Amino acid sequence: MATTTRHWTPTHGDPYRPVPYRPGRMAPAESLARAAELRARMDERRTVRQFATDPVPLDVVRDAIACAATAPSGAHQQPWTFVLVRDPGVRRRIRDAAEEEERLSYDGRLGEEWLAALRPLGTDEVKPHLTDAPALIVVFQQRYWLGEDGTKRKHYYVDESVGIAVGMLLSALHLSGLAALIHTPSPMRFLSDVLGRPANEKAFAVIPVGYPAPDCQVPDLVRKSLDQVLVEF
Ligand code: IYR
């Protein structure tokens, strides 16, 4: 597994001690070629809800998590924990608890407007991906820093930081050849209980990872075109 060695992380109240940063500059022609290739590769990513039960190379998943952990974060506080769950018993418990919550949601808790918005995607309360996919990455946000002696310190822009990290995680998994789904059971409190996470951590998403099932189907989605999402001055 590729690892990066970094010895510095901000310590509350430390002074600013910058170091030089001199990356080589990429030639524009190469930038353009890479950007076009990346755009095409990213456009191939689909949210997968039907997974094969085949195992995945775990170091690919660990490297993707390491990529996610390079995300920028408020005050570089890196307010994330990624829990990689392979144990079939734990995945079963997560599925049972998620389906219990989802049943209430799809039975009416979401409300008709939300249910109507989800209908074209074909989702329901049955979540086989939680036990079929060979790995789940459960992402927790550290809502605040919690010292060993119980000291608490504020974390900043936690939603933004963790959202960016999850975007990078989904990109890394896809570009490494694995399929994933961002699943947001609601409420997610049960994940802290099942995984024994501390009081400062709040579940953000469950990301099943694997290969699409041979008979996998996805909704026939159309993405907005660039001119629909980009405004230039
Ligand atoms: N959390 C539910 C419902 C759901 C909500 C949205 I917004 C989606 O884009 C998809 C599903 C579920 O996981 O089924």
Boltz pocket constraint, residues with backbone or C-beta under 6 A from the ligand:
constraints:
  - pocket:
      binder: B
      contacts: [[A, 102], [A, 105], [A, 118], [A, 123], [A, 124], [A, 125], [A, 183], [A, 184], [A, 185], [A, 186]]
      max_distance: 6.0
